[in-house]
């Protein structure tokens, strides 16, 4: 009769150990993301390249839209020319 009551405590120990392991893994992932400067909440690319070049980010966006077919070649060239003239 005593053996049946003792197994409940062992089950709780396994659950607690598993929760601790998951918690440590989550903590490591959060720390790695914090130190690398990337956040999973943004979901986007790192925008630091565009800031250093000044015009790089808007050009990347324009190229991406052209590549996806959102812009025709005429629209792409016109917007590129407009953005380059505005930057001078």
MMTF fields as JSON, N, C-alpha, C and O atoms, coordinates in Angstrom:
{
  "mmtfVersion": "1.0.0",
  "mmtfProducer": "UNKNOWN",
  "numBonds": 351,
  "numAtoms": 352,
  "numGroups": 88,
  "numChains": 1,
  "numModels": 1,
  "chainsPerModel": [1],
  "groupsPerChain": [88],
  "chainIdList": ["A"],
  "bondAtomList": [4, 2, 8, 6, 12, 10, 16, 14, 20, 18, 24, 22, 28, 26, 32, 30, 36, 34, 40, 38, 44, 42, 48, 46, 52, 50, 56, 54, 60, 58, 64, 62, 68, 66, 72, 70, 76, 74, 80, 78, 84, 82, 88, 86, 92, 90, 96, 94, 100, 98, 104, 102, 108, 106, 112, 110, 116, 114, 120, 118, 124, 122, 128, 126, 132, 130, 136, 134, 140, 138, 144, 142, 148, 146, 152, 150, 156, 154, 160, 158, 164, 162, 168, 166, 172, 170, 176, 174, 180, 178, 184, 182, 188, 186, 192, 190, 196, 194, 200, 198, 204, 202, 208, 206, 212, 210, 216, 214, 220, 218, 224, 222, 228, 226, 232, 230, 236, 234, 240, 238, 244, 242, 248, 246, 252, 250, 256, 254, 260, 258, 264, 262, 268, 266, 272, 270, 276, 274, 280, 278, 284, 282, 288, 286, 292, 290, 296, 294, 300, 298, 304, 302, 308, 306, 312, 310, 316, 314, 320, 318, 324, 322, 328, 326, 332, 330, 336, 334, 340, 338, 344, 342, 348, 346],
  "bondOrderList": [1, 1, 1, 1, 1, 1, 1, 1, 1, 1, 1, 1, 1, 1, 1, 1, 1, 1, 1, 1, 1, 1, 1, 1, 1, 1, 1, 1, 1, 1, 1, 1, 1, 1, 1, 1, 1, 1, 1, 1, 1, 1, 1, 1, 1, 1, 1, 1, 1, 1, 1, 1, 1, 1, 1, 1, 1, 1, 1, 1, 1, 1, 1, 1, 1, 1, 1, 1, 1, 1, 1, 1, 1, 1, 1, 1, 1, 1, 1, 1, 1, 1, 1, 1, 1, 1, 1],
  "groupList": [{"groupName": "UNK", "atomNameList": ["N", "CA", "C", "O"], "elementList": ["N", "C", "C", "O"], "formalChargeList": [0, 0, 0, 0], "bondAtomList": [1, 0, 2, 1, 3, 2], "bondOrderList": [1, 1, 2], "singleLetterCode": "X", "chemCompType": "L-PEPTIDE LINKING"}],
  "groupTypeList": [0, 0, 0, 0, 0, 0, 0, 0, 0, 0, 0, 0, 0, 0, 0, 0, 0, 0, 0, 0, 0, 0, 0, 0, 0, 0, 0, 0, 0, 0, 0, 0, 0, 0, 0, 0, 0, 0, 0, 0, 0, 0, 0, 0, 0, 0, 0, 0, 0, 0, 0, 0, 0, 0, 0, 0, 0, 0, 0, 0, 0, 0, 0, 0, 0, 0, 0, 0, 0, 0, 0, 0, 0, 0, 0, 0, 0, 0, 0, 0, 0, 0, 0, 0, 0, 0, 0, 0],
  "groupIdList": [1, 2, 3, 4, 5, 6, 7, 8, 9, 10, 11, 12, 13, 14, 15, 16, 17, 18, 19, 20, 21, 22, 23, 24, 25, 26, 27, 28, 29, 30, 31, 32, 33, 34, 35, 36, 37, 38, 39, 40, 41, 42, 43, 44, 45, 46, 47, 48, 49, 50, 51, 52, 53, 54, 55, 56, 57, 58, 59, 60, 61, 62, 63, 64, 65, 66, 67, 68, 69, 70, 71, 72, 73, 74, 75, 76, 77, 78, 79, 80, 81, 82, 83, 84, 85, 86, 87, 88],
  "secStructList": [7, 2, 2, 2, 2, 2, 2, 2, 2, 2, 2, 2, 2, 2, 2, 2, 2, 2, 2, 2, 2, 2, 2, 2, 2, 2, 2, 2, 2, 2, 2, 2, 2, 2, 2, 2, 6, 7, 7, 6, 6, 6, 7, 1, 7, 7, 6, 2, 2, 2, 2, 2, 2, 1, 1, 2, 2, 2, 2, 2, 2, 2, 2, 2, 2, 2, 2, 6, 6, 1, 1, 7, 2, 2, 2, 2, 2, 2, 2, 2, 2, 2, 2, 2, 2, 2, 6, 7],
  "xCoordList": [0.805, 0.0, 0.852, 0.446, 1.996, 2.85, 3.488, 3.78, 3.698, 4.337, 3.479, 4.031, 2.2, 1.309, 1.371, 1.299, 1.501, 1.558, 2.893, 2.949, 3.957, 5.28, 5.541, 6.41, 4.821, 5.075, 4.544, 5.03, 3.573, 3.053, 4.109, 4.188, 4.912, 5.986, 7.059, 7.62, 7.345, 8.35, 7.868, 8.664, 6.591, 6.032, 6.153, 6.456, 5.918, 6.044, 7.498, 7.775, 8.416, 9.842, 10.238, 10.991, 9.741, 10.046, 9.478, 10.145, 8.251, 7.632, 8.415, 8.669, 8.795, 9.56, 10.912, 11.341, 11.569, 12.852, 12.717, 13.561, 11.655, 11.41, 11.132, 11.635, 10.342, 10.061, 11.327, 11.515, 12.181, 13.451, 14.326, 14.943, 14.376, 15.168, 14.64, 15.423, 13.334, 12.734, 13.031, 13.338, 12.941, 13.223, 14.658, 14.902, 15.595, 17.004, 17.226, 17.956, 16.604, 16.749, 16.188, 16.813, 15.012, 14.403, 15.301, 15.483, 15.857, 16.745, 17.978, 18.388, 18.566, 19.74, 19.386, 20.146, 18.246, 17.835, 17.618, 18.049, 16.959, 16.713, 18.025, 18.186, 18.949, 20.239, 21.039, 21.66, 21.028, 21.756, 21.173, 21.921, 19.844, 19.213, 19.489, 19.667, 19.527, 19.788, 21.217, 21.447, 22.169, 23.562, 23.91, 24.874, 23.154, 23.427, 22.711, 22.982, 21.808, 21.138, 19.918, 19.343, 19.509, 18.322, 17.199, 17.412, 16.006, 14.831, 13.856, 13.653, 13.247, 12.267, 10.958, 10.125, 10.737, 9.475, 9.43, 8.338, 10.569, 10.546, 10.205, 9.463, 10.742, 10.437, 11.004, 10.794, 11.692, 12.232, 13.729, 14.363, 14.294, 15.743, 16.413, 15.769, 17.697, 18.489, 18.623, 19.127, 18.181, 18.162, 19.418, 19.453, 20.435, 21.629, 22.412, 23.109, 22.314, 23.05, 22.55, 23.35, 21.237, 20.669, 21.029, 21.207, 21.139, 21.465, 22.897, 23.18, 23.796, 25.189, 25.419, 26.303, 24.648, 24.852, 23.986, 24.235, 22.99, 22.125, 21.022, 19.846, 21.383, 20.371, 20.166, 19.302, 20.931, 20.882, 19.549, 19.109, 18.894, 17.66, 16.522, 15.812, 16.331, 15.229, 15.483, 14.548, 16.752, 17.078, 16.775, 16.271, 17.079, 16.766, 15.267, 14.828, 14.486, 13.03, 12.514, 11.67, 13.023, 12.614, 12.966, 12.154, 14.166, 14.589, 13.744, 13.406, 13.402, 12.562, 11.178, 10.635, 10.604, 9.276, 9.311, 8.376, 10.382, 10.529, 10.678, 10.087, 11.459, 11.676, 10.389, 10.186, 9.528, 8.255, 7.223, 6.154, 7.522, 6.594, 5.58, 4.604, 5.797, 4.882, 5.067, 4.157, 6.238, 6.549, 6.956, 7.621, 6.555, 7.048, 8.434, 8.868, 9.109, 10.442, 10.376, 11.276, 9.302, 9.159, 8.957, 9.563, 8.087, 7.847, 9.116, 9.43, 9.845, 11.085, 12.081, 12.643, 12.294, 13.256, 12.824, 13.65, 11.528, 11.024, 11.212, 11.658, 10.871, 11.021, 12.484, 12.85, 13.312, 14.742, 15.304, 16.062, 14.921, 15.382, 14.874, 15.624, 13.607, 13.036, 13.76, 14.071, 14.031, 14.703, 16.15, 16.645, 16.827, 18.201, 18.261, 19.163, 17.306, 17.281, 16.946, 17.479, 16.083, 15.722, 16.847, 16.882, 17.786, 18.896, 20.025, 20.924, 19.992, 21.082, 20.904, 21.739],
  "yCoordList": [-1.189, 0.0, 1.259, 2.271, 1.225, 2.387, 2.714, 3.873, 1.694, 1.943, 2.79, 3.583, 2.671, 3.436, 4.923, 5.737, 5.296, 6.707, 7.336, 8.548, 6.586, 7.116, 7.463, 8.288, 6.865, 7.107, 8.468, 9.011, 9.028, 10.347, 11.419, 12.346, 11.313, 12.271, 12.188, 13.205, 10.983, 10.809, 11.418, 11.99, 11.302, 11.889, 13.401, 14.019, 13.995, 15.44, 15.881, 16.952, 15.056, 15.383, 15.401, 16.278, 14.446, 14.409, 15.636, 16.235, 16.013, 17.184, 18.447, 19.286, 18.583, 19.746, 19.805, 20.873, 18.671, 18.617, 18.999, 19.71, 18.524, 18.859, 20.347, 20.972, 20.918, 22.354, 23.176, 24.204, 22.737, 23.441, 23.398, 24.399, 22.243, 22.108, 23.036, 23.714, 23.072, 23.95, 25.411, 26.209, 25.762, 27.13, 27.542, 28.67, 26.66, 26.958, 27.136, 28.035, 26.29, 26.404, 27.735, 28.41, 28.113, 29.391, 30.548, 31.497, 30.483, 31.538, 31.675, 32.792, 30.57, 30.605, 31.227, 32.042, 30.852, 31.403, 32.914, 33.665, 33.357, 34.788, 35.548, 36.628, 35.007, 35.671, 35.74, 36.762, 34.681, 34.68, 35.729, 36.475, 35.799, 36.794, 38.208, 39.119, 38.403, 39.734, 40.184, 41.353, 39.268, 39.645, 39.748, 40.428, 39.094, 39.228, 40.421, 40.785, 41.039, 42.243, 42.0, 42.95, 40.779, 40.466, 40.076, 39.458, 40.446, 40.15, 39.345, 39.628, 38.342, 37.541, 38.277, 37.861, 39.364, 40.082, 40.969, 41.292, 41.376, 42.231, 41.443, 41.916, 40.247, 39.398, 39.864, 39.2, 40.941, 41.497, 41.393, 40.931, 41.83, 41.79, 42.859, 43.786, 42.713, 43.685, 44.951, 44.886, 46.099, 47.347, 48.175, 49.322, 47.653, 48.443, 48.751, 49.764, 47.908, 48.169, 49.427, 50.225, 49.615, 50.783, 52.067, 53.101, 52.025, 53.227, 53.671, 54.869, 52.729, 53.106, 53.662, 54.499, 53.219, 53.696, 54.899, 55.576, 55.18, 56.333, 56.025, 56.048, 55.735, 55.467, 53.983, 53.593, 53.156, 51.717, 51.074, 50.21, 51.461, 50.784, 51.065, 50.137, 52.307, 52.57, 51.913, 51.501, 51.818, 51.148, 49.652, 49.054, 49.05, 47.635, 47.386, 46.414, 48.262, 48.11, 48.212, 47.423, 49.176, 49.362, 48.138, 47.686, 47.602, 46.419, 45.204, 44.398, 45.071, 43.949, 44.036, 43.026, 45.232, 45.403, 45.106, 44.512, 45.516, 45.216, 43.71, 43.152, 43.062, 41.624, 40.832, 39.783, 41.325, 40.65, 40.93, 40.32, 41.837, 42.156, 43.222, 43.42, 43.914, 44.973, 46.232, 47.056, 46.384, 47.556, 47.113, 46.09, 47.887, 47.646, 48.292, 49.01, 48.025, 48.592, 50.116, 50.802, 50.645, 52.1, 52.709, 53.726, 52.067, 52.571, 52.501, 53.418, 51.389, 51.216, 52.329, 52.957, 52.564, 53.59, 54.986, 55.795, 55.267, 56.586, 56.821, 57.891, 55.824, 55.979, 56.046, 56.788, 55.272, 55.316, 56.704, 57.266, 57.249, 58.589, 59.639, 60.528, 59.532, 60.485, 60.42, 61.46, 59.233, 59.096, 59.586, 60.189, 59.325, 59.796, 61.321, 61.935, 61.931, 63.392, 64.019, 65.078, 63.396, 63.916, 63.824, 64.592, 62.884, 62.709, 63.698, 63.793, 64.438, 65.381, 66.696, 67.587],
  "zCoordList": [0.0, 0.0, 0.0, -0.572, 0.612, 0.697, -0.659, -0.952, -1.467, -2.757, -3.677, -4.439, -3.651, -4.508, -4.207, -5.128, -2.95, -2.588, -2.906, -3.111, -2.957, -3.205, -4.665, -4.947, -5.59, -7.006, -7.451, -8.443, -6.757, -7.112, -6.936, -7.743, -5.91, -5.678, -6.742, -7.149, -7.191, -8.248, -9.561, -10.306, -9.849, -11.06, -11.037, -12.057, -9.882, -9.743, -9.896, -10.436, -9.42, -9.565, -11.045, -11.468, -11.833, -13.263, -13.965, -14.809, -13.618, -14.233, -13.878, -14.743, -12.613, -12.181, -12.9, -13.336, -13.017, -13.72, -15.187, -15.732, -15.821, -17.213, -17.374, -18.308, -16.479, -16.53, -16.318, -16.967, -15.428, -15.205, -16.463, -16.827, -17.12, -18.341, -19.435, -20.101, -19.624, -20.621, -20.274, -21.159, -18.987, -18.566, -18.855, -19.284, -18.631, -18.904, -20.406, -20.822, -21.217, -22.666, -23.154, -23.972, -22.657, -23.046, -22.624, -23.387, -21.436, -20.953, -21.839, -22.155, -22.24, -23.11, -24.461, -24.983, -25.026, -26.318, -26.211, -27.086, -25.154, -24.962, -24.802, -25.372, -24.046, -23.851, -25.152, -25.442, -25.922, -27.193, -28.129, -28.761, -28.227, -29.089, -28.598, -29.407, -27.29, -26.736, -27.042, -27.352, -26.957, -27.195, -28.668, -29.019, -29.539, -30.966, -31.564, -32.708, -30.826, -31.283, -32.131, -32.661, -32.275, -33.058, -32.128, -31.085, -32.524, -31.72, -32.54, -33.72, -31.932, -32.65, -32.807, -33.612, -32.066, -32.161, -33.392, -33.861, -33.935, -35.115, -36.357, -37.217, -36.453, -37.579, -38.899, -39.914, -38.929, -40.154, -40.194, -39.246, -41.309, -41.443, -40.601, -40.109, -40.449, -39.707, -40.552, -41.673, -40.036, -40.787, -40.603, -41.048, -39.976, -39.704, -40.983, -41.039, -42.0, -43.247, -43.931, -44.42, -43.973, -44.632, -43.915, -44.559, -42.614, -41.855, -42.121, -42.127, -42.339, -42.544, -43.942, -44.126, -44.934, -46.291, -46.618, -47.616, -45.817, -46.063, -47.048, -46.686, -48.3, -49.321, -49.541, -50.327, -48.875, -49.125, -48.827, -49.585, -47.755, -47.37, -48.349, -48.736, -48.756, -49.684, -51.028, -51.715, -51.4, -52.663, -52.559, -53.51, -51.415, -51.201, -51.288, -51.904, -50.67, -50.696, -52.128, -52.552, -52.856, -54.245, -55.084, -55.892, -54.9, -55.637, -55.275, -56.143, -53.993, -53.562, -54.188, -54.636, -54.222, -54.821, -56.317, -56.854, -56.989, -58.417, -58.634, -59.559, -57.791, -57.912, -57.674, -58.285, -56.799, -56.533, -57.619, -57.623, -58.533, -59.607, -59.242, -59.965, -58.125, -57.718, -58.555, -58.65, -59.16, -59.977, -61.369, -61.535, -62.371, -63.729, -63.832, -62.931, -64.932, -65.118, -65.185, -64.701, -65.789, -65.875, -64.493, -64.155, -63.689, -62.326, -61.491, -60.731, -61.647, -60.896, -61.228, -60.33, -62.515, -62.931, -62.505, -62.084, -62.615, -62.226, -60.725, -60.311, -59.919, -58.471, -58.061, -57.15, -58.736, -58.454, -58.76, -57.97, -59.917, -60.296, -59.296, -58.891, -58.905, -57.949, -56.616, -56.035, -56.126, -54.836, -54.898, -53.947, -56.021, -56.16, -56.234, -55.664, -56.931, -57.029, -55.684, -55.352, -54.912, -53.6, -52.597, -51.635, -52.804, -51.892, -52.097, -51.262, -53.203, -53.503, -52.836, -52.995]
}
